[in-house]
Amino acid sequence: MTQPPRREERQIIDFVESFHAFIRECEACQKETAPHWQFCAHCGSRLATECPSCGSPLPPAGAHYCPHCGVAIPEEPPGGHQPQT
C-alpha cells in the first residue's frame, strides 16, 4: 500500500502543477509555450489536443475539420513538426 505524500512533497507537487497551468513545453523543440497556443511559435508543431470550439479530441495532424462540430482546424506550417536547432 502506498503512503500519501508528506507535506513537503505535496507542496512541491502543488507548485509544479500550478506552474504548468501557466507555462508549458513543446514536445518537439522543448521551448516554452503558453497554454492557449494551438501551435508552437518556435517550431510550428501542433500543440492542441482538443478542438477549440467543442472540446472534443482532435483527429490526427493533417485533418482539416473537427469530426464532431465541423470547425476548421488550422494547417500545420510546412516543416512545422521538425524541431529547429
Biopython code that builds the backbone (N, CA, C, O; Angstrom):
import numpy as np
from Bio.PDB.StructureBuilder import StructureBuilder

atoms = [
    (1, "MET", "N", (0.835, -1.168, 0.000)),
    (1, "MET", "CA", (0.000, 0.000, 0.000)),
    (1, "MET", "C", (0.890, 1.245, 0.000)),
    (1, "MET", "O", (1.866, 1.307, 0.747)),
    (2, "THR", "N", (0.561, 2.225, -0.824)),
    (2, "THR", "CA", (1.363, 3.439, -0.880)),
    (2, "THR", "C", (0.894, 4.435, 0.168)),
    (2, "THR", "O", (-0.288, 4.524, 0.500)),
    (3, "GLN", "N", (1.859, 5.172, 0.671)),
    (3, "GLN", "CA", (1.580, 6.183, 1.682)),
    (3, "GLN", "C", (1.237, 7.502, 0.991)),
    (3, "GLN", "O", (1.772, 7.783, -0.081)),
    (4, "PRO", "N", (0.362, 8.314, 1.576)),
    (4, "PRO", "CA", (0.093, 9.630, 0.998)),
    (4, "PRO", "C", (1.350, 10.486, 1.066)),
    (4, "PRO", "O", (2.174, 10.299, 1.962)),
    (5, "PRO", "N", (1.514, 11.436, 0.123)),
    (5, "PRO", "CA", (2.721, 12.266, 0.131)),
    (5, "PRO", "C", (2.827, 13.080, 1.416)),
    (5, "PRO", "O", (1.826, 13.529, 1.973)),
    (6, "ARG", "N", (4.063, 13.256, 1.871)),
    (6, "ARG", "CA", (4.292, 14.104, 3.035)),
    (6, "ARG", "C", (4.012, 15.550, 2.666)),
    (6, "ARG", "O", (3.869, 15.883, 1.489)),
    (7, "ARG", "N", (3.937, 16.393, 3.659)),
    (7, "ARG", "CA", (3.581, 17.791, 3.438)),
    (7, "ARG", "C", (4.546, 18.476, 2.467)),
    (7, "ARG", "O", (4.104, 19.199, 1.574)),
    (8, "GLU", "N", (5.849, 18.261, 2.624)),
    (8, "GLU", "CA", (6.837, 18.884, 1.749)),
    (8, "GLU", "C", (6.669, 18.395, 0.304)),
    (8, "GLU", "O", (6.736, 19.185, -0.639)),
    (9, "GLU", "N", (6.452, 17.103, 0.146)),
    (9, "GLU", "CA", (6.247, 16.541, -1.193)),
    (9, "GLU", "C", (4.989, 17.112, -1.822)),
    (9, "GLU", "O", (4.987, 17.431, -3.011)),
    (10, "ARG", "N", (3.927, 17.248, -1.054)),
    (10, "ARG", "CA", (2.664, 17.793, -1.557)),
    (10, "ARG", "C", (2.846, 19.236, -2.007)),
    (10, "ARG", "O", (2.267, 19.648, -3.012)),
    (11, "GLN", "N", (3.651, 20.015, -1.267)),
    (11, "GLN", "CA", (3.902, 21.396, -1.643)),
    (11, "GLN", "C", (4.638, 21.466, -2.988)),
    (11, "GLN", "O", (4.326, 22.310, -3.828)),
    (12, "ILE", "N", (5.604, 20.583, -3.181)),
    (12, "ILE", "CA", (6.338, 20.558, -4.451)),
    (12, "ILE", "C", (5.409, 20.156, -5.585)),
    (12, "ILE", "O", (5.432, 20.769, -6.652)),
    (13, "ILE", "N", (4.605, 19.150, -5.368)),
    (13, "ILE", "CA", (3.655, 18.704, -6.396)),
    (13, "ILE", "C", (2.691, 19.834, -6.748)),
    (13, "ILE", "O", (2.431, 20.083, -7.925)),
    (14, "ASP", "N", (2.160, 20.520, -5.733)),
    (14, "ASP", "CA", (1.242, 21.637, -5.972)),
    (14, "ASP", "C", (1.919, 22.756, -6.751)),
    (14, "ASP", "O", (1.306, 23.348, -7.639)),
    (15, "PHE", "N", (3.186, 23.056, -6.427)),
    (15, "PHE", "CA", (3.924, 24.098, -7.131)),
    (15, "PHE", "C", (4.106, 23.747, -8.602)),
    (15, "PHE", "O", (3.877, 24.588, -9.471)),
    (16, "VAL", "N", (4.511, 22.525, -8.888)),
    (16, "VAL", "CA", (4.719, 22.094, -10.276)),
    (16, "VAL", "C", (3.410, 22.141, -11.057)),
    (16, "VAL", "O", (3.391, 22.584, -12.205)),
    (17, "GLU", "N", (2.318, 21.689, -10.446)),
    (17, "GLU", "CA", (1.026, 21.720, -11.132)),
    (17, "GLU", "C", (0.584, 23.154, -11.415)),
    (17, "GLU", "O", (0.049, 23.424, -12.490)),
    (18, "SER", "N", (0.793, 24.071, -10.484)),
    (18, "SER", "CA", (0.395, 25.459, -10.715)),
    (18, "SER", "C", (1.295, 26.100, -11.774)),
    (18, "SER", "O", (0.829, 26.927, -12.558)),
    (19, "PHE", "N", (2.574, 25.729, -11.808)),
    (19, "PHE", "CA", (3.487, 26.236, -12.826)),
    (19, "PHE", "C", (3.032, 25.816, -14.215)),
    (19, "PHE", "O", (3.052, 26.619, -15.148)),
    (20, "HIS", "N", (2.620, 24.552, -14.355)),
    (20, "HIS", "CA", (2.194, 24.048, -15.653)),
    (20, "HIS", "C", (0.860, 24.634, -16.102)),
    (20, "HIS", "O", (0.499, 24.503, -17.271)),
    (21, "ALA", "N", (0.124, 25.275, -15.205)),
    (21, "ALA", "CA", (-1.105, 25.957, -15.595)),
    (21, "ALA", "C", (-0.788, 27.207, -16.410)),
    (21, "ALA", "O", (-1.630, 27.674, -17.177)),
    (22, "PHE", "N", (0.423, 27.755, -16.250)),
    (22, "PHE", "CA", (0.805, 28.980, -16.948)),
    (22, "PHE", "C", (1.829, 28.754, -18.051)),
    (22, "PHE", "O", (1.788, 29.439, -19.073)),
    (23, "ILE", "N", (2.730, 27.827, -17.872)),
    (23, "ILE", "CA", (3.817, 27.584, -18.822)),
    (23, "ILE", "C", (3.808, 26.109, -19.215)),
    (23, "ILE", "O", (3.693, 25.225, -18.367)),
    (24, "ARG", "N", (3.929, 25.868, -20.494)),
    (24, "ARG", "CA", (4.062, 24.501, -20.988)),
    (24, "ARG", "C", (5.282, 24.427, -21.879)),
    (24, "ARG", "O", (5.918, 25.437, -22.181)),
    (25, "GLU", "N", (5.596, 23.211, -22.295)),
    (25, "GLU", "CA", (6.769, 22.992, -23.131)),
    (25, "GLU", "C", (6.363, 22.237, -24.383)),
    (25, "GLU", "O", (5.609, 21.266, -24.315)),
    (26, "CYS", "N", (6.863, 22.683, -25.524)),
    (26, "CYS", "CA", (6.618, 21.994, -26.786)),
    (26, "CYS", "C", (7.374, 20.672, -26.763)),
    (26, "CYS", "O", (8.566, 20.643, -26.454)),
    (27, "GLU", "N", (6.698, 19.592, -27.084)),
    (27, "GLU", "CA", (7.354, 18.281, -27.096)),
    (27, "GLU", "C", (8.345, 18.150, -28.240)),
    (27, "GLU", "O", (9.271, 17.342, -28.163)),
    (28, "ALA", "N", (8.166, 18.939, -29.311)),
    (28, "ALA", "CA", (9.052, 18.826, -30.464)),
    (28, "ALA", "C", (10.368, 19.579, -30.274)),
    (28, "ALA", "O", (11.433, 19.065, -30.615)),
    (29, "CYS", "N", (10.295, 20.816, -29.721)),
    (29, "CYS", "CA", (11.511, 21.630, -29.619)),
    (29, "CYS", "C", (11.905, 21.978, -28.185)),
    (29, "CYS", "O", (12.947, 22.597, -27.968)),
    (30, "GLN", "N", (11.088, 21.591, -27.204)),
    (30, "GLN", "CA", (11.352, 21.821, -25.783)),
    (30, "GLN", "C", (11.418, 23.301, -25.393)),
    (30, "GLN", "O", (12.029, 23.644, -24.381)),
    (31, "LYS", "N", (10.800, 24.173, -26.180)),
    (31, "LYS", "CA", (10.746, 25.592, -25.832)),
    (31, "LYS", "C", (9.449, 25.866, -25.081)),
    (31, "LYS", "O", (8.484, 25.111, -25.202)),
    (32, "GLU", "N", (9.426, 26.955, -24.301)),
    (32, "GLU", "CA", (8.239, 27.316, -23.531)),
    (32, "GLU", "C", (7.119, 27.767, -24.456)),
    (32, "GLU", "O", (7.353, 28.468, -25.440)),
    (33, "THR", "N", (5.904, 27.356, -24.126)),
    (33, "THR", "CA", (4.718, 27.761, -24.873)),
    (33, "THR", "C", (3.634, 28.164, -23.884)),
    (33, "THR", "O", (3.647, 27.731, -22.731)),
    (34, "ALA", "N", (2.698, 28.989, -24.332)),
    (34, "ALA", "CA", (1.569, 29.379, -23.492)),
    (34, "ALA", "C", (0.489, 28.304, -23.584)),
    (34, "ALA", "O", (0.346, 27.671, -24.630)),
    (35, "PRO", "N", (-0.266, 28.086, -22.524)),
    (35, "PRO", "CA", (-1.286, 27.029, -22.530)),
    (35, "PRO", "C", (-2.359, 27.194, -23.610)),
    (35, "PRO", "O", (-2.940, 26.204, -24.055)),
    (36, "HIS", "N", (-2.628, 28.426, -24.033)),
    (36, "HIS", "CA", (-3.693, 28.650, -25.018)),
    (36, "HIS", "C", (-3.220, 28.529, -26.469)),
    (36, "HIS", "O", (-4.045, 28.601, -27.380)),
    (37, "TRP", "N", (-1.938, 28.349, -26.707)),
    (37, "TRP", "CA", (-1.428, 28.242, -28.078)),
    (37, "TRP", "C", (-1.900, 26.960, -28.736)),
    (37, "TRP", "O", (-1.875, 25.896, -28.118)),
    (38, "GLN", "N", (-2.326, 27.055, -29.977)),
    (38, "GLN", "CA", (-2.706, 25.893, -30.771)),
    (38, "GLN", "C", (-1.480, 25.295, -31.474)),
    (38, "GLN", "O", (-1.423, 24.090, -31.718)),
    (39, "PHE", "N", (-0.497, 26.153, -31.795)),
    (39, "PHE", "CA", (0.737, 25.738, -32.464)),
    (39, "PHE", "C", (1.916, 26.379, -31.754)),
    (39, "PHE", "O", (1.787, 27.463, -31.185)),
    (40, "CYS", "N", (3.064, 25.715, -31.784)),
    (40, "CYS", "CA", (4.277, 26.262, -31.183)),
    (40, "CYS", "C", (4.762, 27.429, -32.035)),
    (40, "CYS", "O", (4.905, 27.299, -33.251)),
    (41, "ALA", "N", (5.016, 28.571, -31.394)),
    (41, "ALA", "CA", (5.509, 29.752, -32.107)),
    (41, "ALA", "C", (6.977, 29.606, -32.499)),
    (41, "ALA", "O", (7.477, 30.381, -33.314)),
    (42, "HIS", "N", (7.665, 28.631, -31.934)),
    (42, "HIS", "CA", (9.085, 28.443, -32.193)),
    (42, "HIS", "C", (9.354, 27.485, -33.350)),
    (42, "HIS", "O", (10.229, 27.737, -34.179)),
    (43, "CYS", "N", (8.595, 26.378, -33.406)),
    (43, "CYS", "CA", (8.863, 25.380, -34.450)),
    (43, "CYS", "C", (7.637, 25.074, -35.312)),
    (43, "CYS", "O", (7.761, 24.415, -36.345)),
    (44, "GLY", "N", (6.455, 25.543, -34.902)),
    (44, "GLY", "CA", (5.251, 25.340, -35.696)),
    (44, "GLY", "C", (4.513, 24.040, -35.432)),
    (44, "GLY", "O", (3.512, 23.770, -36.097)),
    (45, "SER", "N", (4.961, 23.232, -34.496)),
    (45, "SER", "CA", (4.283, 21.963, -34.207)),
    (45, "SER", "C", (2.907, 22.199, -33.592)),
    (45, "SER", "O", (2.704, 23.155, -32.844)),
    (46, "ARG", "N", (1.974, 21.320, -33.915)),
    (46, "ARG", "CA", (0.636, 21.414, -33.341)),
    (46, "ARG", "C", (0.684, 21.040, -31.867)),
    (46, "ARG", "O", (1.204, 19.984, -31.507)),
    (47, "LEU", "N", (0.143, 21.903, -31.015)),
    (47, "LEU", "CA", (0.148, 21.686, -29.574)),
    (47, "LEU", "C", (-1.219, 21.254, -29.063)),
    (47, "LEU", "O", (-1.322, 20.548, -28.060)),
    (48, "ALA", "N", (-2.258, 21.680, -29.752)),
    (48, "ALA", "CA", (-3.618, 21.433, -29.279)),
    (48, "ALA", "C", (-3.958, 19.955, -29.352)),
    (48, "ALA", "O", (-3.552, 19.253, -30.278)),
    (49, "THR", "N", (-4.708, 19.497, -28.366)),
    (49, "THR", "CA", (-5.207, 18.128, -28.368)),
    (49, "THR", "C", (-6.730, 18.114, -28.354)),
    (49, "THR", "O", (-7.350, 17.062, -28.511)),
    (50, "GLU", "N", (-7.333, 19.296, -28.161)),
    (50, "GLU", "CA", (-8.787, 19.416, -28.138)),
    (50, "GLU", "C", (-9.228, 20.459, -29.155)),
    (50, "GLU", "O", (-8.503, 21.412, -29.439)),
    (51, "CYS", "N", (-10.405, 20.270, -29.692)),
    (51, "CYS", "CA", (-10.995, 21.247, -30.600)),
    (51, "CYS", "C", (-11.247, 22.535, -29.828)),
    (51, "CYS", "O", (-11.824, 22.488, -28.742)),
    (52, "PRO", "N", (-10.829, 23.693, -30.360)),
    (52, "PRO", "CA", (-11.056, 24.948, -29.645)),
    (52, "PRO", "C", (-12.534, 25.338, -29.594)),
    (52, "PRO", "O", (-12.927, 26.189, -28.796)),
    (53, "SER", "N", (-13.345, 24.719, -30.442)),
    (53, "SER", "CA", (-14.767, 25.048, -30.474)),
    (53, "SER", "C", (-15.593, 24.170, -29.544)),
    (53, "SER", "O", (-16.353, 24.681, -28.720)),
    (54, "CYS", "N", (-15.449, 22.836, -29.670)),
    (54, "CYS", "CA", (-16.329, 21.934, -28.913)),
    (54, "CYS", "C", (-15.614, 21.155, -27.814)),
    (54, "CYS", "O", (-16.268, 20.529, -26.980)),
    (55, "GLY", "N", (-14.259, 21.184, -27.800)),
    (55, "GLY", "CA", (-13.517, 20.495, -26.755)),
    (55, "GLY", "C", (-13.300, 19.014, -27.000)),
    (55, "GLY", "O", (-12.691, 18.341, -26.168)),
    (56, "SER", "N", (-13.781, 18.486, -28.117)),
    (56, "SER", "CA", (-13.585, 17.069, -28.434)),
    (56, "SER", "C", (-12.129, 16.825, -28.824)),
    (56, "SER", "O", (-11.450, 17.748, -29.275)),
    (57, "PRO", "N", (-11.639, 15.592, -28.658)),
    (57, "PRO", "CA", (-10.271, 15.292, -29.084)),
    (57, "PRO", "C", (-10.095, 15.552, -30.575)),
    (57, "PRO", "O", (-10.967, 15.228, -31.381)),
    (58, "LEU", "N", (-8.958, 16.142, -30.930)),
    (58, "LEU", "CA", (-8.683, 16.428, -32.334)),
    (58, "LEU", "C", (-8.251, 15.166, -33.073)),
    (58, "LEU", "O", (-7.633, 14.280, -32.482)),
    (59, "PRO", "N", (-8.570, 15.083, -34.349)),
    (59, "PRO", "CA", (-8.095, 13.956, -35.159)),
    (59, "PRO", "C", (-6.593, 14.105, -35.400)),
    (59, "PRO", "O", (-6.016, 15.132, -35.042)),
    (60, "PRO", "N", (-5.956, 13.110, -35.993)),
    (60, "PRO", "CA", (-4.518, 13.203, -36.264)),
    (60, "PRO", "C", (-4.177, 14.437, -37.090)),
    (60, "PRO", "O", (-5.015, 14.966, -37.820)),
    (61, "ALA", "N", (-2.927, 14.885, -36.959)),
    (61, "ALA", "CA", (-2.449, 16.038, -37.728)),
    (61, "ALA", "C", (-2.717, 15.805, -39.206)),
    (61, "ALA", "O", (-2.581, 14.691, -39.712)),
    (62, "GLY", "N", (-3.099, 16.870, -39.885)),
    (62, "GLY", "CA", (-3.413, 16.789, -41.301)),
    (62, "GLY", "C", (-4.902, 16.853, -41.580)),
    (62, "GLY", "O", (-5.306, 17.150, -42.704)),
    (63, "ALA", "N", (-5.734, 16.578, -40.571)),
    (63, "ALA", "CA", (-7.185, 16.695, -40.745)),
    (63, "ALA", "C", (-7.534, 18.174, -40.880)),
    (63, "ALA", "O", (-6.897, 19.027, -40.262)),
    (64, "HIS", "N", (-8.537, 18.469, -41.681)),
    (64, "HIS", "CA", (-8.899, 19.861, -41.943)),
    (64, "HIS", "C", (-10.070, 20.357, -41.102)),
    (64, "HIS", "O", (-10.251, 21.565, -40.948)),
    (65, "TYR", "N", (-10.869, 19.440, -40.555)),
    (65, "TYR", "CA", (-12.058, 19.835, -39.795)),
    (65, "TYR", "C", (-12.221, 18.928, -38.576)),
    (65, "TYR", "O", (-11.807, 17.768, -38.588)),
    (66, "CYS", "N", (-12.831, 19.475, -37.527)),
    (66, "CYS", "CA", (-13.170, 18.681, -36.354)),
    (66, "CYS", "C", (-14.277, 17.712, -36.751)),
    (66, "CYS", "O", (-15.282, 18.139, -37.320)),
    (67, "PRO", "N", (-14.121, 16.420, -36.468)),
    (67, "PRO", "CA", (-15.142, 15.459, -36.854)),
    (67, "PRO", "C", (-16.421, 15.563, -36.018)),
    (67, "PRO", "O", (-17.429, 14.943, -36.358)),
    (68, "HIS", "N", (-16.392, 16.335, -34.935)),
    (68, "HIS", "CA", (-17.564, 16.446, -34.069)),
    (68, "HIS", "C", (-18.404, 17.680, -34.354)),
    (68, "HIS", "O", (-19.632, 17.603, -34.379)),
    (69, "CYS", "N", (-17.741, 18.838, -34.574)),
    (69, "CYS", "CA", (-18.509, 20.070, -34.774)),
    (69, "CYS", "C", (-18.268, 20.716, -36.130)),
    (69, "CYS", "O", (-19.003, 21.624, -36.516)),
    (70, "GLY", "N", (-17.248, 20.264, -36.864)),
    (70, "GLY", "CA", (-17.000, 20.775, -38.209)),
    (70, "GLY", "C", (-16.170, 22.041, -38.285)),
    (70, "GLY", "O", (-15.972, 22.569, -39.379)),
    (71, "VAL", "N", (-15.674, 22.551, -37.160)),
    (71, "VAL", "CA", (-14.860, 23.763, -37.214)),
    (71, "VAL", "C", (-13.559, 23.456, -37.960)),
    (71, "VAL", "O", (-13.003, 22.365, -37.836)),
    (72, "ALA", "N", (-13.080, 24.440, -38.739)),
    (72, "ALA", "CA", (-11.841, 24.267, -39.493)),
    (72, "ALA", "C", (-10.653, 24.215, -38.542)),
    (72, "ALA", "O", (-10.560, 25.011, -37.609)),
    (73, "ILE", "N", (-9.753, 23.279, -38.783)),
    (73, "ILE", "CA", (-8.534, 23.134, -37.988)),
    (73, "ILE", "C", (-7.400, 23.756, -38.794)),
    (73, "ILE", "O", (-7.174, 23.354, -39.936)),
    (74, "PRO", "N", (-6.678, 24.728, -38.230)),
    (74, "PRO", "CA", (-5.578, 25.344, -38.984)),
    (74, "PRO", "C", (-4.553, 24.298, -39.387)),
    (74, "PRO", "O", (-4.287, 23.348, -38.651)),
    (75, "GLU", "N", (-3.986, 24.490, -40.566)),
    (75, "GLU", "CA", (-2.970, 23.559, -41.042)),
    (75, "GLU", "C", (-1.635, 23.839, -40.373)),
    (75, "GLU", "O", (-1.305, 24.987, -40.076)),
    (76, "GLU", "N", (-0.878, 22.786, -40.142)),
    (76, "GLU", "CA", (0.463, 22.932, -39.607)),
    (76, "GLU", "C", (1.364, 23.458, -40.706)),
    (76, "GLU", "O", (1.323, 22.947, -41.826)),
    (77, "PRO", "N", (2.187, 24.477, -40.418)),
    (77, "PRO", "CA", (3.070, 25.006, -41.452)),
    (77, "PRO", "C", (4.026, 23.936, -41.980)),
    (77, "PRO", "O", (4.376, 23.010, -41.248)),
    (78, "PRO", "N", (4.453, 24.049, -43.239)),
    (78, "PRO", "CA", (5.398, 23.055, -43.775)),
    (78, "PRO", "C", (6.648, 22.983, -42.909)),
    (78, "PRO", "O", (7.241, 24.005, -42.564)),
    (79, "GLY", "N", (7.035, 21.773, -42.568)),
    (79, "GLY", "CA", (8.220, 21.566, -41.742)),
    (79, "GLY", "C", (7.997, 21.914, -40.286)),
    (79, "GLY", "O", (8.946, 21.941, -39.502)),
    (80, "GLY", "N", (6.743, 22.185, -39.911)),
    (80, "GLY", "CA", (6.436, 22.608, -38.555)),
    (80, "GLY", "C", (6.662, 21.544, -37.515)),
    (80, "GLY", "O", (6.865, 21.867, -36.344)),
    (81, "HIS", "N", (6.635, 20.297, -37.897)),
    (81, "HIS", "CA", (6.803, 19.236, -36.915)),
    (81, "HIS", "C", (8.247, 18.916, -36.641)),
    (81, "HIS", "O", (8.531, 18.071, -35.791)),
    (82, "GLN", "N", (9.181, 19.560, -37.331)),
    (82, "GLN", "CA", (10.594, 19.283, -37.127)),
    (82, "GLN", "C", (11.201, 20.342, -36.214)),
    (82, "GLN", "O", (11.078, 21.532, -36.503)),
    (83, "PRO", "N", (11.850, 19.948, -35.125)),
    (83, "PRO", "CA", (12.451, 20.934, -34.229)),
    (83, "PRO", "C", (13.572, 21.695, -34.907)),
    (83, "PRO", "O", (14.324, 21.141, -35.709)),
    (84, "GLN", "N", (13.674, 22.989, -34.570)),
    (84, "GLN", "CA", (14.747, 23.803, -35.108)),
    (84, "GLN", "C", (15.919, 23.744, -34.148)),
    (84, "GLN", "O", (15.728, 23.687, -32.933)),
    (85, "THR", "N", (17.116, 23.758, -34.677)),
    (85, "THR", "CA", (18.310, 23.719, -33.811)),
    (85, "THR", "C", (19.045, 25.017, -33.869)),
    (85, "THR", "O", (20.073, 25.174, -33.209)),
]
sb = StructureBuilder()
sb.init_structure("model")
sb.init_model(0)
sb.init_chain("A")
sb.init_seg("    ")
for serial, (resi, resn, name, xyz) in enumerate(atoms, 1):
    if name == "N":
        sb.init_residue(resn, " ", resi, " ")
    sb.init_atom(name, np.array(xyz, "f"), 0.0, 1.0, " ", f" {name:<3s}", serial, name[0])
structure = sb.get_structure()
